[in-house]
Amino acid sequence: MPKLVDHDERRAQIIDALLRTAADTGLHAVTMRSVAVEAGISVRLVQYYFDTKEQLLLAAVGRLTTRMGERVRERVRATGPSPTPRDIVEAVLLEAVPTDEESRIFHLVHTEYAVLAVTDTALGGRAFLAAPDEMEGFLVGRLEAAQRSGAADPRLDARQEAAVLLAASAGLGLSVLLGQRTPEDATAALRYHLGRLFTGP
């Protein structure tokens, strides 16, 4: 009796092969053939699951975004049974700092994807911005909760602060990728700024 193929597992195998290849050679150099070689399967099989390279890239970004959300939740759980708004905000921002191989690959590929999306209409558009927009809205809610509880300055513009925090964390993450600063230095910079926003315990 032939073995049944787990299609979700096969798709994940292909996406993971793309991520490994992109981390080694750069996203611009990735081809359907290089992904197939890395996955140990035929190009035809890659094309069975993904008609185009663009479809494969979009699926890879979706997988990375999902995994990032899981890592943020793991960080929040590690703070204890009753995380504060600051705990949650810090968990989100620190996930933008590459501290291990998984997060390094995430930020490397995500940054390369953003650059490609600027000039490639097939990759750009609202789909790419959906996750960042959702994250910004989430941070606004956490900052407003901190203001209501007295843990943050009520005079702050929560939406503007959320935009600045996300930009700062992304910039610090990129500086780590470039070797400009260490993950520890980037973490300290983020915590320094959060200490200025959150006034309560």
N, C-alpha and C positions, 0 to 999 in steps of 0.2 A: 504494500500500500504506500503510495507516494506521500512524502512528508508535506503537510500543509504549510504554506508560507504565511508568516505573520507580516502583513503589509505595513503596519505601523512600525514594526521593528526594522523592516527593510528600509523604509523611508528614513528612519532615524540613523541607520547605518550610513546611508548616502549623505545625509546632512552632516554627520560627524566627520565623514571623510572630507567634505568640502571645508569644514572649519579647520581641520588639521593642515590641509593643503594651503589654505589662505594664510594661516599663521606662519607657514614656512616660506612661501613664495610671494605673498601679497595677493589680495583679492583680484586685482586686475589681471593677474597671470593665470587664474583658475580657468580651466576648461572642463567640459563634460568628460573628456578623455582622462584628464589628470585626476578628476574625482573618481572615475571608474577604476583607475589603476590603484589609487589609495584604498578604495573600498574592496578591491579584489574581485570585482565583477565586470561584466561587459558594459560597453557604452550603451548598447541597445537596452540593457536593463535599467540603466540610469534614466534613459529617455522614456522608458515605460512609465516611470513614476513622475518624471518632470519633463514636460515637453521642451522647455527652453532653459537656458542658463538663468534667465531672469526669474523664472518660477522657482528654481532651486535657491537662488539668492534670497528671495522673499521668504521662503520656507525656513532658511537658515536664520534669518533675522528674527522670525517669529519664535523659533526654538530658543534662541539666545535670550530674548525678552522674557519668555516663560521661565527659563532657568534663573534669570536674574531676580524675578519676583520670588521664586522659591528661596533663593539665598537671602533676600531681604527678610523674609518671614523667619528664616532660621536665626538671623541676627537678632530680630525682635524677641523671639522666644528665649534666646540666651540671656536677655536682660532680666528675666524673672517673670513671675506670674502677673504683675500689674505694671506694664511698661508705661512710662510717661510720654506725653507728646514729644518731648525732646529725645527720648530713647528711640522713638519711631522715626523721627526726622533724621537723627544721626545714623540709624541703620540704613536708611535709603541713600543718604549722601556718601557714606563710607563704602557702599557697594560700587561706587563709581571709581574707587581707587584700586588699581590692580595689585593684589597682594599674594596671589597664587597663580598657577598656570591656567586654571579655568577662567578666572577673571581677566587675566592678561589676554587670552584669546578673545574673550568677549569684547573687550574694549578696542583691541586691535582691529578685529573684523568690523565692528560697528562703526569705528571711525573711518575705515576705508570705504565702507558701504555709503556713509554719509557723503564722502567726497565724490564717489561715483554717481550718486543720486542727483548731484547738482547739475550734471551735464547729460545724464541718461534719463530721458523722460519715462522709459519703461520701469525704472527703479524709483523714481521720485513720486511726488504727490502726497496726498493726505495719509495714505497707508503707513508711510514711514514715520509720520509725525504723530500718529495716534497714541503710541506708548508714551512719548515725552509729554504730550498734552495731558494724558491721563495722570502721569506722575506729578505734573505741576499742580493739577487740581487737587490731588491727594495731599500734597504738602500744604497747600492753602488751607485745607480743612484742619490739618494738624496744628498749624500755626494759630488759626482762629480758636481752636480748642484751648491752646496754651494761653491765649489772651483772656479767654473767659474764665479760666481757672486762676488767673493771676501769675502764671508762670512765665509770661512774656509781656513786654511793654504793650499796653493797649493802643498806643499811638502809632504802632507800626502798620504799614500797608502790607497785609499778609500776601496779597497777590504779587506785589513787586518784590517782596523778600523771597518768595518761592522762586521767582524767575532768577534772581541773583544767586541764590543758593545752588540751583541746578547748574547755572553757568559756571560758578566757581568750582563745583565738584567735578564737572566735565573737564575744565581746564587743568585742574590739579591732577586728574587721572591721566590726561595726555602728557603732562610734564613728567609723570612717573614712567610712562612708556618710552619717552625720549631720553630718560636717564638724567633729567635736570634735577630731580629731587628723589628722595627715597619714599617708599610708601609710608614710613613712620613720619617723615616731615610733612607729607600731604595730609595725613590723618591729624597731626597736631594743628595744622593751619585751619582745617575744617572745624575742629573742636574749639579753637580759639574764637572763631567767628560765631559759632553757636553760643559760646559763653557770653557774647555781647547781646544776643537776641533773647535768650532765656534768662529771666531774672529770678525765677523761683526755684525751689528744690527740684 
